[in-house]
Amino acid sequence: MVQAGVEGKIGAALGSYGWSGEAPVHIANKLRKAGMEVIDPVLRIQYAPNEKDLLECNRLGKDLAGKMKQK
């Protein structure tokens, strides 16, 4: 197994989908297993984002920035 060097780092998983939407959840799980602190909830947007989805993207960005400032 290759070491990714992400232990203790902060990250997020998000994605848009048209079918099952499982990829962002799988990505978040992989990041956690590698030792990364992943911000929840994982953001999954079906098809093109609407206004509510864009607000969630904004929230996720603010949460990520806030966590990074804390470290």
C-alpha positions in Angstrom: 0.0 0.0 0.0 1.3 3.5 -0.9 1.3 6.1 1.9 -0.6 9.2 0.8 0.8 11.4 3.6 -2.6 12.8 4.5 -2.8 11.7 8.1 -4.2 14.5 10.3 -5.1 16.7 7.3 -8.6 18.1 6.7 -10.6 17.3 3.6 -14.1 17.0 2.1 -15.8 14.9 -0.5 -18.4 16.1 -2.9 -19.7 15.3 -6.3 -22.6 15.5 -8.7 -24.2 12.5 -10.1 -26.9 11.3 -12.4 -27.4 7.7 -11.3 -26.5 6.3 -7.9 -24.4 9.0 -6.2 -22.2 6.6 -4.3 -18.8 7.9 -5.3 -18.5 10.8 -2.9 -19.3 8.5 0.0 -16.7 6.0 -1.1 -14.1 8.8 -1.5 -14.8 10.1 2.0 -14.4 6.6 3.4 -11.1 6.1 1.6 -9.9 9.5 2.9 -10.9 8.5 6.5 -9.1 5.2 6.2 -6.0 7.1 5.1 -6.1 9.1 8.3 -7.7 12.3 7.0 -10.3 14.3 9.0 -13.3 14.5 6.6 -16.0 17.2 7.0 -19.5 15.8 7.2 -21.9 15.6 5.6 -20.5 14.4 2.3 -22.0 16.6 -0.3 -23.9 14.8 -3.1 -25.8 16.8 -5.8 -28.0 15.1 -8.4 -27.5 16.5 -11.9 -26.9 20.3 -12.1 -26.9 22.2 -8.7 -29.9 24.3 -7.8 -29.8 27.3 -5.5 -30.0 25.1 -2.3 -27.2 22.9 -3.6 -25.0 26.0 -4.2 -25.7 27.2 -0.7 -24.6 23.8 0.6 -21.4 24.1 -1.5 -20.7 27.5 0.1 -21.4 26.1 3.6 -18.9 23.2 2.9 -16.3 25.6 1.8 -16.7 27.8 4.9 -16.6 24.7 7.1 -13.4 23.5 5.5 -11.8 27.0 5.8 -12.9 27.1 9.5 -11.4 23.8 10.3 -8.1 24.7 8.5 -7.9 27.9 10.5 -8.3 25.9 13.8 -5.3 23.8 12.9 
